[in-house]
Amino acid sequence: MEDWYILKKMKLLTIVFPFLLSLSSFSQNREDTLNRFDTNNKKTGYWICYLDSNFNLNKKENAKYYGFEHFINGKLECKYFYYDKLKVRAHKKYLPNHFDTIYKIPELINGEVFYYDKFDSLLIYEKYINGKPSIIEDYAFTQNNKKIKIESLYYDSLFNNMPGSYLDYDYDFRNGLPEYKQYFKNGKSIGEPFILYKHKVIESINKPRIGFIYQSKSFLEIGYSKKHTKQTIDSAGVTRFPTKHFSGFTVSFLGNFNKTDLCIGQKAVYNYFYKFINSEIGLVNYTKAKSNDFRITLSTGLSILGRLSLMYSYSIPLTNNIFNEISRNSISIIIH
């Protein structure tokens, strides 16, 4: 009799203990990963989201589906499952990844959702994997009534495995061509945007160059500059990303009009402009009577749009024949 009682107790434990263990494990995992608050008592991480048959937020007892929303510092990172602008005469279609023969309430959303307007035109496409959003795409019409994609969000693509980050593709509203992609988190961009346009052109610009070089023996500079710029052009022919840098080559004539000590010069430099910095390296030959003074000149300074520059220069003589009245340091103002 005692053996039967012990056997019955052991059989009961073999049934109850695994159940309690799994329940405890499930509860602990859920508490660790879902419906959590941070130290400031704000929602953080994933929270269960209950949806009705039309994929609008609802109470648990009225829900047909459930999924997960992600919060950071109490802020909903994105609006999963619903869009406010679609509340007016919008209908939706759901294609689950699998069809269960047993109807479950609520059921984990795991498939694709399509949002249509009253004309049966697709407005939003969403894909969910195990209750979490994977892809959300936004569509619209151009002025020519052409259906185009204007934005794609990829929540399964993280920036350096950073939780809460996602990848955003933006498209040109005129033609639906991709413009750039950018990672976001907390509604703010992170990392560098990657331009998707491939239509780059190189343009040559020819400009006169006029400058005044101030030193112990000052010179007036008159020259010719050929610049090369790179710009990104979209398929509609619009400059979307103007260049912030260019390179060029300049040939100039230098003149000092002191009648008692006339000196002229020839100058050839390579210049590179980036944002507001202008740098130059080149050769200059000062000529006086039948004598020449060859020098390497190094210049750098501030520039406004590459058109007006204030430069500091230092020259290095290449021969022993040096015109002492021409200093190695100079300041110049250049219009080019």
Secondary structure per residue as TSV (DSSP state, phi and psi in degrees):
chain	resnum	aa	ss	phi	psi
A	1	M	-	360.0	-43.1
A	2	E	H	-65.3	-38.5
A	3	D	H	-61.6	-39.7
A	4	W	H	-64.7	-39.8
A	5	Y	H	-66.2	-44.4
A	6	I	H	-63.6	-41.4
A	7	L	H	-62.7	-39.9
A	8	K	H	-65.8	-41.4
A	9	K	H	-63.4	-42.8
A	10	M	H	-65.3	-37.9
A	11	K	H	-66.2	-39.8
A	12	L	H	-64.8	-40.7
A	13	L	H	-65.2	-37.8
A	14	T	H	-65.2	-23.3
A	15	I	H	-88.8	-45.4
A	16	V	H	-75.8	-42.7
A	17	F	H	-60.6	-49.0
A	18	P	H	-60.3	-35.6
A	19	F	H	-64.1	-46.7
A	20	L	H	-64.1	-38.0
A	21	L	H	-64.7	-44.8
A	22	S	H	-67.2	-38.8
A	23	L	H	-64.4	-43.1
A	24	S	H	-62.8	-43.6
A	25	S	H	-64.2	-42.5
A	26	F	H	-62.5	-46.9
A	27	S	H	-62.2	-42.3
A	28	Q	H	-66.1	-43.0
A	29	N	H	-64.6	-40.4
A	30	R	H	-64.6	-41.5
A	31	E	H	-66.8	-31.3
A	32	D	H	-76.8	-29.1
A	33	T	H	-116.3	-18.9
A	34	L	B	-123.8	152.2
A	35	N	S	52.1	49.4
A	36	R	E	-105.0	154.9
A	37	F	E	-113.5	149.2
A	38	D	-	-86.9	-172.4
A	39	T	T	-65.3	-21.2
A	40	N	T	-94.1	15.4
A	41	N	S	60.2	35.7
A	42	K	-	-112.6	148.7
A	43	K	E	-59.9	139.3
A	44	T	E	-144.8	147.1
A	45	G	E	74.9	-156.1
A	46	Y	E	-87.0	137.2
A	47	W	E	-124.7	142.4
A	48	I	E	-68.0	137.1
A	49	C	E	-125.3	123.7
A	50	Y	E	-101.9	139.0
A	51	L	E	-130.4	147.5
A	52	D	-	-85.5	-171.7
A	53	S	T	-67.7	-17.1
A	54	N	T	-102.5	13.3
A	55	F	S	64.7	33.2
A	56	N	-	-102.3	150.7
A	57	L	B	-60.8	138.3
A	58	N	-	-153.8	177.3
A	59	K	-	-76.2	159.0
A	60	K	G	-60.1	-40.8
A	61	E	G	-69.7	-19.1
A	62	N	G	-104.9	8.0
A	63	A	-	-86.2	144.0
A	64	K	S	-104.6	-30.0
A	65	Y	E	-129.8	162.3
A	66	Y	E	-144.3	154.6
A	67	G	E	-153.5	-154.0
A	68	F	E	-135.7	137.5
A	69	E	E	-111.0	149.9
A	70	H	E	-112.0	128.6
A	71	F	E	-115.9	146.2
A	72	I	E	-134.6	119.2
A	73	N	T	54.9	39.3
A	74	G	T	79.3	-0.5
A	75	K	E	-104.3	131.1
A	76	L	E	-69.4	118.3
A	77	E	S	-62.9	-39.1
A	78	C	S	-157.1	159.5
A	79	K	-	-87.4	95.6
A	80	Y	-	-75.9	148.1
A	81	F	S	75.0	-19.7
A	82	Y	-	-150.7	154.4
A	83	Y	-	-133.0	129.8
A	84	D	G	-59.1	-37.5
A	85	K	G	-70.8	-10.8
A	86	L	G	-97.4	7.2
A	87	K	-	-71.1	-19.0
A	88	V	S	-94.2	108.7
A	89	R	S	52.6	42.7
A	90	A	-	-110.4	141.7
A	91	H	E	-125.9	160.8
A	92	K	E	-133.3	156.8
A	93	K	E	-134.4	140.9
A	94	Y	E	-124.2	127.6
A	95	L	E	-117.0	97.0
A	96	P	E	-70.2	158.0
A	97	N	S	-72.7	-21.7
A	98	H	S	-146.6	155.5
A	99	F	-	-117.5	116.4
A	100	D	-	-87.3	139.2
A	101	T	S	-75.8	-26.5
A	102	I	S	-96.3	122.3
A	103	Y	-	-75.4	126.3
A	104	K	-	-117.2	140.6
A	105	I	S	-129.0	125.0
A	106	P	S	-79.4	162.2
A	107	E	E	-109.4	136.4
A	108	L	E	-64.5	124.6
A	109	I	-	-70.4	127.4
A	110	N	-	-154.3	81.0
A	111	G	E	171.1	-150.1
A	112	E	E	-118.0	139.0
A	113	V	E	-120.2	133.4
A	114	F	E	-118.8	127.2
A	115	Y	E	-105.0	128.0
A	116	Y	E	-121.1	151.8
A	117	D	-	-87.2	-174.3
A	118	K	T	-68.3	-12.8
A	119	F	T	-99.4	14.8
A	120	D	S	61.6	32.1
A	121	S	-	-102.3	131.9
A	122	L	E	-65.6	129.1
A	123	L	E	-110.2	-42.5
A	124	I	E	-135.6	137.1
A	125	Y	E	-120.2	131.0
A	126	E	E	-132.5	142.6
A	127	K	E	-127.1	132.7
A	128	Y	E	-124.3	138.2
A	129	I	E	-123.4	115.3
A	130	N	T	53.6	43.1
A	131	G	T	85.1	-8.3
A	132	K	E	-108.5	142.0
A	133	P	E	-69.1	139.5
A	134	S	E	-111.3	-48.7
A	135	I	E	-137.5	136.5
A	136	I	E	-132.3	124.4
A	137	E	E	-121.6	139.2
A	138	D	E	-114.1	133.1
A	139	Y	E	-119.7	156.8
A	140	A	E	-157.1	177.1
A	141	F	E	-109.2	143.4
A	142	T	-	-81.9	177.8
A	143	Q	T	-63.7	-24.7
A	144	N	T	-90.1	14.7
A	145	N	-	62.2	35.2
A	146	K	-	-101.3	133.1
A	147	K	E	-79.5	123.9
A	148	I	E	-136.5	158.9
A	149	K	E	-88.5	134.2
A	150	I	E	-113.9	-18.1
A	151	E	E	-160.7	143.0
A	152	S	E	-133.2	128.3
A	153	L	E	-113.1	128.7
A	154	Y	E	-116.4	99.7
A	155	Y	T	-81.4	-11.8
A	156	D	T	-91.6	3.1
A	157	S	-	-108.3	109.6
A	158	L	-	-101.5	151.7
A	159	F	S	-87.1	109.8
A	160	N	T	51.5	40.1
A	161	N	T	57.8	30.0
A	162	M	-	-83.9	118.4
A	163	P	T	-59.4	139.8
A	164	G	T	85.5	-6.5
A	165	S	-	-88.3	156.1
A	166	Y	E	-153.8	162.7
A	167	L	E	-102.8	132.5
A	168	D	E	-118.9	123.0
A	169	Y	E	-102.1	127.8
A	170	D	E	-109.6	143.8
A	171	Y	E	-120.5	152.4
A	172	D	-	-67.6	125.3
A	173	F	T	-68.8	-16.4
A	174	R	T	-85.3	-34.0
A	175	N	T	-133.8	-3.5
A	176	G	-	76.9	8.7
A	177	L	-	-81.1	144.0
A	178	P	E	-66.4	134.1
A	179	E	E	-95.1	-56.7
A	180	Y	E	-159.6	165.4
A	181	K	E	-124.2	148.0
A	182	Q	E	-152.3	139.2
A	183	Y	E	-85.5	146.1
A	184	F	E	-133.0	155.4
A	185	K	E	-156.8	137.3
A	186	N	T	56.1	30.7
A	187	G	T	74.9	4.5
A	188	K	E	-116.6	145.4
A	189	S	E	-72.8	143.4
A	190	I	E	-131.6	149.1
A	191	G	E	73.0	178.7
A	192	E	E	-89.2	138.6
A	193	P	E	-68.8	144.7
A	194	F	E	-109.2	113.9
A	195	I	E	-74.9	130.1
A	196	L	-	-97.4	-10.8
A	197	Y	-	-67.2	141.1
A	198	K	-	-115.8	3.5
A	199	H	-	-89.9	84.4
A	200	K	E	-106.3	139.6
A	201	V	E	-126.6	151.3
A	202	I	E	-112.1	123.4
A	203	E	E	-116.7	134.8
A	204	S	E	-97.8	131.7
A	205	I	E	-121.6	124.5
A	206	N	E	-101.1	125.1
A	207	K	E	-137.6	144.0
A	208	P	E	-72.8	158.5
A	209	R	E	-129.8	125.5
A	210	I	E	-130.0	129.3
A	211	G	E	-149.6	165.1
A	212	F	E	-126.7	121.8
A	213	I	E	-102.0	115.5
A	214	Y	E	-100.4	120.3
A	215	Q	S	-156.4	-166.3
A	216	S	S	-60.3	-30.5
A	217	K	S	-128.6	101.0
A	218	S	-	-77.9	154.3
A	219	F	E	-134.4	149.1
A	220	L	E	-97.2	132.3
A	221	E	E	-113.3	127.7
A	222	I	E	-128.9	124.8
A	223	G	E	-153.0	-169.9
A	224	Y	E	-133.3	130.0
A	225	S	E	-122.2	134.8
A	226	K	E	-117.5	115.1
A	227	K	E	-109.1	153.0
A	228	H	E	-124.1	122.4
A	229	T	E	-117.5	148.8
A	230	K	E	-115.6	128.8
A	231	Q	E	-133.6	154.5
A	232	T	E	-104.5	121.5
A	233	I	E	-115.8	136.7
A	234	D	-	-84.8	178.4
A	235	S	T	-68.2	-16.7
A	236	A	T	-88.6	1.7
A	237	G	S	84.0	15.0
A	238	V	-	-98.7	135.0
A	239	T	E	-73.6	108.1
A	240	R	E	-90.0	-35.7
A	241	F	E	-132.0	88.0
A	242	P	-	-60.6	149.0
A	243	T	-	-67.6	147.8
A	244	K	S	-111.6	5.7
A	245	H	E	-151.7	155.4
A	246	F	E	-159.3	161.1
A	247	S	E	-119.4	162.2
A	248	G	E	-164.4	172.4
A	249	F	E	-133.2	134.1
A	250	T	E	-128.6	135.7
A	251	V	E	-118.7	127.7
A	252	S	E	-133.8	158.7
A	253	F	E	-114.8	131.6
A	254	L	E	-108.9	137.9
A	255	G	E	-137.8	135.2
A	256	N	E	-121.7	121.1
A	257	F	-	-102.8	40.7
A	258	N	-	-80.8	111.9
A	259	K	T	-61.6	-33.4
A	260	T	T	-79.8	-22.5
A	261	D	S	-143.4	68.0
A	262	L	-	-69.8	133.9
A	263	C	E	-143.3	133.3
A	264	I	E	-123.3	171.4
A	265	G	E	-153.7	157.9
A	266	Q	E	-122.8	138.1
A	267	K	E	-137.9	135.4
A	268	A	E	-136.2	123.3
A	269	V	E	-136.1	153.6
A	270	Y	E	-104.4	128.5
A	271	N	E	-122.3	150.2
A	272	Y	E	-135.9	126.2
A	273	F	E	-113.1	130.6
A	274	Y	E	-136.9	116.4
A	275	K	T	57.5	-96.0
A	276	F	T	-124.8	13.6
A	277	I	E	-108.8	130.9
A	278	N	E	-118.6	128.5
A	279	S	E	-128.4	145.6
A	280	E	E	-140.8	148.1
A	281	I	E	-141.8	137.4
A	282	G	E	-173.4	-167.4
A	283	L	E	-120.2	144.2
A	284	V	E	-135.8	139.7
A	285	N	E	-122.8	111.7
A	286	Y	E	-88.6	132.7
A	287	T	E	-122.6	130.4
A	288	K	E	-141.9	117.6
A	289	A	T	58.6	-119.5
A	290	K	T	-109.3	21.0
A	291	S	E	-115.2	147.6
A	292	N	E	-127.9	146.8
A	293	D	E	-127.7	103.1
A	294	F	E	-90.2	136.8
A	295	R	E	-144.1	151.8
A	296	I	E	-91.3	133.9
A	297	T	E	-117.2	132.2
A	298	L	E	-118.2	127.6
A	299	S	E	-135.8	147.6
A	300	T	E	-153.0	154.3
A	301	G	E	176.5	-174.1
A	302	L	E	-94.6	145.4
A	303	S	E	-139.6	146.9
A	304	I	E	-105.8	107.5
A	305	L	T	54.7	23.6
A	306	G	T	70.2	13.6
A	307	R	T	-107.3	-35.7
A	308	L	E	-130.4	123.2
A	309	S	E	-128.4	143.1
A	310	L	E	-113.6	114.7
A	311	M	E	-120.7	147.2
A	312	Y	E	-109.6	135.6
A	313	S	E	-128.8	148.5
A	314	Y	E	-132.5	128.8
A	315	S	E	-110.3	142.9
A	316	I	E	-118.6	114.9
A	317	P	E	-62.9	143.2
A	318	L	S	-104.9	-12.2
A	319	T	S	-129.8	171.1
A	320	N	S	-79.8	-11.9
A	321	N	-	-85.1	98.2
A	322	I	-	-116.1	130.9
A	323	F	-	-83.5	104.7
A	324	N	T	-64.5	-24.0
A	325	E	T	-76.4	-9.5
A	326	I	S	-102.8	111.9
A	327	S	-	-74.5	162.3
A	328	R	S	-80.9	-24.3
A	329	N	E	-100.5	141.5
A	330	S	E	-154.0	156.9
A	331	I	E	-120.1	136.2
A	332	S	E	-136.6	147.5
A	333	I	E	-114.0	125.4
A	334	I	E	-128.8	133.8
A	335	I	E	-108.1	120.9
A	336	H	-	-152.3	360.0
